[in-house]
Amino acid sequence: MKTWKKVALALGMALVVGGATTAVAANAHRGANFQQRITTHVNRMLDKLNATPDQRQAINQITNDAVAQLQARRQNQAQTRGFWMQALTAANVDEGTLDAQADAQAKQMATNAKEVIIPALLKVRNVLTEAQRTQLGSMMKNHAPQAGFGGPEQ
């Protein structure tokens, strides 16, 4: 991989981590509201897929479990936001320390994906029919076309 791609990937990951952390932190004090918004969105998608009541119940349970696991993990990393704010406002900053923190956060994101998101995705996949999965993929592709980092054309 070329150096500029590595740099772009690192910056992109830092932005994603920061954005995700900020979004969760911003909604942490409104936990029930955050959970409700996710549930509403999932149910809206299930409406479009004409999901059966059994599918709805199973997918909502999978979603609720995954969100609960991710929120519990987020609680364990509450100090991360303070670290980045301190680095931003400090008189001197050690780039190695910033790199190590970014690596730790990237590792945690990978762990979350492997231990929470991927198993949830596979469970949802098994609940939906092939036609529903195809329709869902189409809806997701049309909802927010990717451009820039990690898009399908790269």
VEXZAZA-349686 format. One line per field, with one value per residue (C-alpha): x, y, z; residue in three letters; residue number from 1. Coordinates in Angstrom, 2 decimals, padded with zeros to 5 digits, always signed. Layout:
// VEXZAZA-349686
X = (X, ...)
Y = (Y, ...)
Z = (Z, ...)
resn = (Ala, ...)
resi = (NUM, ...)
***
This chain:
// VEXZAZA-349686
X = (+000.00, +001.35, +002.28, -000.37, -003.03, -001.80, -001.96, -005.41, -006.61, -005.22, -006.86, -010.11, -010.07, -009.30, -012.24, -014.55, -013.43, -013.77, -017.15, -018.51, -017.20, -018.67, -022.02, -022.23, -021.00, -023.50, -026.29, -024.98, -026.92, -030.01, -029.50, -033.15, -033.58, -030.55, -031.90, -035.35, -033.95, -032.14, -035.26, -037.37, -034.92, -034.71, -038.51, -038.82, -036.46, -038.39, -041.60, -040.03, -038.92, -042.40, -040.87, -043.00, -043.71, -041.22, -038.53, -039.24, -038.94, -035.70, -034.04, -035.06, -033.61, -030.35, -030.16, -030.90, -028.26, -025.62, -026.33, -026.20, -022.83, -021.42, -022.66, -021.10, -017.80, -018.06, -018.37, -014.98, -013.42, -014.87, -011.38, -010.59, -012.37, -010.40, -007.15, -007.82, -008.94, -005.80, -003.65, -005.37, -004.86, -001.44, +001.62, +003.67, +002.42, +004.26, +003.35, +004.25, +001.70, -000.96, -000.06, -000.29, -003.70, -004.96, -003.68, -005.40, -008.68, -008.40, -007.76, -010.80, -012.93, -011.74, -012.50, -015.99, -016.60, -015.41, -017.12, -020.35, -021.13, -020.21, -022.06, -025.13, -024.93, -024.76, -027.74, -029.80, -028.72, -030.02, -033.37, -034.02, -034.95, -032.70, -035.15, -035.21, -031.41, -031.23, -033.82, -032.02, -028.71, -030.35, -031.90, -028.59, -026.71, -029.23, -029.49, -025.93, -023.68, -020.08, -017.53, -014.02, -012.53, -013.55, -016.16, -016.92, -015.11, -011.78)
Y = (+000.00, +003.40, +005.81, +008.37, +005.66, +004.64, +008.24, +008.71, +005.48, +006.52, +009.94, +008.39, +005.93, +008.73, +010.73, +007.71, +006.86, +010.46, +010.84, +007.61, +008.41, +011.89, +010.59, +007.99, +010.48, +013.07, +010.56, +008.81, +011.11, +010.36, +006.58, +005.68, +008.22, +006.80, +003.25, +004.40, +006.07, +002.88, +000.79, +003.20, +003.05, -000.75, -001.05, +001.35, -000.86, -003.95, -002.29, -001.79, -005.43, -006.68, -008.59, -011.11, -010.60, -013.37, -011.71, -008.37, -009.82, -011.67, -008.71, -006.21, -008.53, -008.90, -005.12, -004.38, -006.89, -005.46, -001.86, -002.81, -004.53, -001.57, +000.93, -001.14, -001.18, +002.56, +003.07, +001.39, +003.95, +007.16, +008.56, +008.53, +011.82, +013.51, +012.19, +013.75, +017.06, +017.16, +016.44, +019.22, +021.81, +020.70, +022.91, +019.89, +016.72, +013.44, +012.09, +008.56, +008.71, +009.92, +007.11, +004.55, +005.86, +005.78, +002.20, +001.22, +002.73, +001.04, -002.26, -001.71, -000.93, -004.15, -006.08, -004.54, -005.46, -009.05, -009.67, -007.67, -006.34, -009.34, -011.88, -009.59, -009.16, -012.93, -013.46, -010.85, -012.41, -015.79, -014.30, -012.59, -014.39, -014.14, -011.72, -009.52, -009.48, -008.44, -005.71, -004.50, -004.35, -002.31, +000.07, +000.56, +001.15, +003.77, +005.42, +006.70, +006.14, +005.82, +008.30, +008.79, +006.49, +002.87, +003.29, +000.36, +002.00, +001.95)
Z = (+000.00, -000.91, +001.87, +000.92, +001.09, +004.54, +005.71, +004.18, +005.80, +009.19, +008.96, +007.84, +010.74, +013.18, +011.85, +012.04, +015.57, +016.67, +014.99, +016.40, +019.87, +019.69, +018.48, +021.23, +023.84, +022.69, +023.06, +026.18, +028.50, +026.45, +026.44, +026.11, +023.32, +021.48, +021.84, +020.73, +017.61, +016.63, +017.27, +015.21, +012.32, +012.43, +012.50, +009.57, +007.57, +008.64, +007.41, +004.00, +003.96, +004.95, +007.85, +009.71, +013.43, +014.28, +012.15, +013.81, +017.28, +016.48, +014.72, +017.40, +020.06, +018.09, +017.65, +021.31, +022.45, +020.10, +021.13, +024.81, +024.32, +022.39, +024.99, +027.79, +025.91, +025.38, +029.12, +029.48, +027.13, +028.54, +029.14, +025.40, +024.70, +027.45, +026.00, +022.59, +024.10, +026.24, +023.18, +021.29, +024.01, +025.37, +024.95, +023.80, +022.17, +021.67, +018.24, +019.32, +022.13, +019.68, +017.28, +020.08, +021.15, +017.56, +017.21, +020.46, +019.29, +015.89, +017.66, +019.88, +016.82, +015.19, +018.38, +018.55, +014.93, +015.43, +018.77, +018.44, +014.98, +012.82, +014.99, +015.01, +011.24, +010.75, +013.04, +011.17, +007.89, +009.05, +010.06, +006.71, +003.51, +000.47, -001.20, +001.92, +002.10, -001.54, -000.98, +002.15, +000.30, -002.44, +000.08, +001.88, -001.37, -002.49, +000.93, +001.26, -001.74, -000.64, -001.85, -000.65, +001.96, +001.62, -001.11, -003.40, -006.30, -004.44)
resn = (Met, Lys, Thr, Trp, Lys, Lys, Val, Ala, Leu, Ala, Leu, Gly, Met, Ala, Leu, Val, Val, Gly, Gly, Ala, Thr, Thr, Ala, Val, Ala, Ala, Asn, Ala, His, Arg, Gly, Ala, Asn, Phe, Gln, Gln, Arg, Ile, Thr, Thr, His, Val, Asn, Arg, Met, Leu, Asp, Lys, Leu, Asn, Ala, Thr, Pro, Asp, Gln, Arg, Gln, Ala, Ile, Asn, Gln, Ile, Thr, Asn, Asp, Ala, Val, Ala, Gln, Leu, Gln, Ala, Arg, Arg, Gln, Asn, Gln, Ala, Gln, Thr, Arg, Gly, Phe, Trp, Met, Gln, Ala, Leu, Thr, Ala, Ala, Asn, Val, Asp, Glu, Gly, Thr, Leu, Asp, Ala, Gln, Ala, Asp, Ala, Gln, Ala, Lys, Gln, Met, Ala, Thr, Asn, Ala, Lys, Glu, Val, Ile, Ile, Pro, Ala, Leu, Leu, Lys, Val, Arg, Asn, Val, Leu, Thr, Glu, Ala, Gln, Arg, Thr, Gln, Leu, Gly, Ser, Met, Met, Lys, Asn, His, Ala, Pro, Gln, Ala, Gly, Phe, Gly, Gly, Pro, Glu, Gln)
resi = (1, 2, 3, 4, 5, 6, 7, 8, 9, 10, 11, 12, 13, 14, 15, 16, 17, 18, 19, 20, 21, 22, 23, 24, 25, 26, 27, 28, 29, 30, 31, 32, 33, 34, 35, 36, 37, 38, 39, 40, 41, 42, 43, 44, 45, 46, 47, 48, 49, 50, 51, 52, 53, 54, 55, 56, 57, 58, 59, 60, 61, 62, 63, 64, 65, 66, 67, 68, 69, 70, 71, 72, 73, 74, 75, 76, 77, 78, 79, 80, 81, 82, 83, 84, 85, 86, 87, 88, 89, 90, 91, 92, 93, 94, 95, 96, 97, 98, 99, 100, 101, 102, 103, 104, 105, 106, 107, 108, 109, 110, 111, 112, 113, 114, 115, 116, 117, 118, 119, 120, 121, 122, 123, 124, 125, 126, 127, 128, 129, 130, 131, 132, 133, 134, 135, 136, 137, 138, 139, 140, 141, 142, 143, 144, 145, 146, 147, 148, 149, 150, 151, 152, 153, 154)
***
